[in-house]
Amino acid sequence: MRIAGSCHCGTIRFTLDWLPEPTVIPARACTCSFCTKHGGVWTSCPTGSLRVEIADPARARRYAFGTKTADFHVCTVCGVVPVVTSRIDGRDYAVVSVNAIDGVDPALLQRAPVSFDGEGEGDRLARRQRNWIADVRFETAA
């Protein structure tokens, strides 16, 4: 299944090729203070691939907090965070915002709160390597 999404104004767009075809899409509502404040609900397909296109790099910023092991890609025009990445052993891993997805049947989304409180940095990075999208490409729009 090909899933498209973007920030509100379209500066940051993504295409997620979800393989194999999902019967359900996990939608993890992180309970950290940052995700809670902006309504962050994330999904990923470890066997899929993600292409992120940034129309104007000057309009996209990265925000990291806490352990600084994840970058939230924030559109400076509309304020939406459609993608989060984590660089591990020279490779980008990513999750996408369920709230930034376009045209997916809401019945496919299985929303559930998750908490990573107390998780050590090593465990956190290992979890991301197992569960996040490992095939990630960034492109700048022509």
Residue pairs with C-beta under 8 A, 6 or more apart in sequence:
1 17
1 18
1 21
1 22
2 15
2 16
2 17
2 18
3 15
3 16
3 17
3 18
3 96
3 101
3 104
4 13
4 14
4 15
4 16
4 101
4 102
4 103
5 13
5 14
5 16
5 82
5 96
5 97
5 100
5 101
5 102
6 12
6 13
6 14
6 82
6 100
6 102
7 13
7 75
7 77
7 78
7 79
7 80
7 81
7 82
7 100
8 75
8 78
8 79
8 80
9 75
9 77
9 78
9 80
10 55
11 54
11 55
11 56
11 59
11 60
11 75
11 76
11 77
11 78
12 52
12 53
12 54
12 55
12 60
12 73
12 75
12 80
12 82
12 83
13 52
13 53
13 54
13 55
13 82
14 50
14 51
14 52
14 53
14 82
14 83
14 96
14 100
15 50
15 51
15 53
16 45
16 48
16 49
16 50
16 96
16 133
17 48
17 49
17 50
18 25
18 45
18 48
19 45
19 47
19 48
19 49
20 47
22 45
22 108
23 108
24 108
24 109
24 110
25 43
25 98
25 104
25 108
25 109
25 110
26 43
26 110
26 112
27 41
27 42
27 43
27 98
27 109
27 110
27 111
27 112
28 41
28 42
28 43
28 95
28 112
28 113
28 114
29 35
29 40
29 41
29 111
29 112
29 113
29 114
30 36
30 40
30 41
30 42
30 113
30 114
30 115
30 116
31 113
31 114
31 115
31 117
32 66
32 115
32 116
32 117
34 40
34 65
34 72
35 41
35 42
38 81
39 99
40 81
40 97
40 99
41 97
41 98
41 99
41 111
42 84
42 95
42 96
42 97
42 98
43 95
43 96
43 98
43 101
43 109
44 94
44 95
44 96
44 131
44 132
44 133
45 133
46 130
46 131
46 132
46 133
46 134
48 133
48 135
49 133
49 135
49 136
49 137
50 83
50 94
50 96
50 133
50 135
50 136
50 137
51 137
51 139
52 73
52 83
52 94
52 136
52 137
52 138
52 139
53 138
53 139
53 140
53 141
54 60
54 138
54 139
54 140
54 141
55 140
55 141
56 141
57 140
59 75
59 76
59 77
60 73
60 74
60 75
60 76
61 73
61 74
61 76
62 71
62 72
62 73
62 74
63 71
63 72
63 74
63 81
64 70
64 71
64 72
67 121
67 124
69 86
69 121
69 124
69 125
70 84
70 85
70 86
70 128
71 84
71 85
71 86
71 87
72 81
72 84
73 81
73 82
73 83
73 84
73 85
74 80
74 81
75 81
75 82
80 97
80 100
81 97
81 100
82 96
82 97
82 100
83 94
83 95
83 96
83 97
84 94
84 95
84 96
84 97
85 92
85 93
85 94
85 136
86 92
86 93
86 94
86 125
86 128
86 132
87 93
88 125
88 128
88 129
91 134
91 136
92 136
92 138
93 128
93 129
93 132
93 133
93 134
93 136
94 132
94 133
94 136
95 132
95 133
96 133
98 109
98 111
116 124
119 127
